[in-house]
Amino acid sequence: MSKEELFNKVKDIIADQTGEDASKITMTTNIKDDLDADSLDIFEVMNEIEDQLNVKIEVEEGLDTVGDLVNFVDKQLANAKGE
């Protein structure tokens, strides 16, 4: 999966969970501040990403923007391929 495909997948999940218009979500969008996501929204986003992409996200620290999240998941997917 390319990084662009991954971004689009994550963006769609975030839009579904937060009710935000997907076209307004970019790599620099801050999940909490720009999307007014509370801890439950963030938990649901992370959970949905884990389910759909078969990765484990055990930390929210440092995953402030959509780009942070995409890069983290991209590394998880790359590590999974390397095993």
Backbone hydrogen bonds, N-H to C=O, Kabsch-Sander energy under -0.5 kcal/mol:
donor,donor_aa,acceptor,acceptor_aa,energy
6,L,2,S,-2.5
7,F,3,K,-2.8
8,N,4,E,-2.4
9,K,5,E,-2.1
10,V,6,L,-2.8
11,K,7,F,-3.2
12,D,8,N,-2.2
13,I,9,K,-2.1
14,I,10,V,-2.7
15,A,11,K,-2.6
16,D,12,D,-2.5
17,Q,13,I,-2.4
18,T,14,I,-2.5
19,G,15,A,-2.0
24,K,21,D,-2.1
25,I,22,A,-1.5
26,T,24,K,-0.6
29,T,26,T,-1.2
31,I,29,T,-0.6
31,I,64,D,-2.7
34,D,30,N,-1.6
35,L,30,N,-1.0
35,L,31,I,-0.5
36,D,32,K,-0.6
37,A,31,I,-1.1
42,I,38,D,-2.4
43,F,39,S,-2.4
44,E,40,L,-2.6
45,V,41,D,-2.5
46,M,42,I,-2.7
47,N,43,F,-2.7
48,E,44,E,-2.4
49,I,45,V,-2.4
50,E,46,M,-2.6
51,D,47,N,-2.4
52,Q,48,E,-2.9
53,L,49,I,-2.6
54,N,50,E,-1.2
55,V,50,E,-0.7
57,I,55,V,-0.5
58,E,56,K,-0.6
63,L,60,E,-2.0
64,D,62,G,-0.6
66,V,29,T,-2.2
67,G,27,M,-2.8
69,L,65,T,-1.9
70,V,66,V,-2.8
71,N,67,G,-2.8
72,F,68,D,-2.3
73,V,69,L,-2.6
74,D,70,V,-2.5
75,K,71,N,-2.1
76,Q,72,F,-2.2
77,L,73,V,-2.8
78,A,74,D,-2.2
79,N,75,K,-2.7
80,A,76,Q,-2.2
81,K,77,L,-1.8
82,G,78,A,-1.5
83,E,79,N,-0.8
83,E,80,A,-0.6
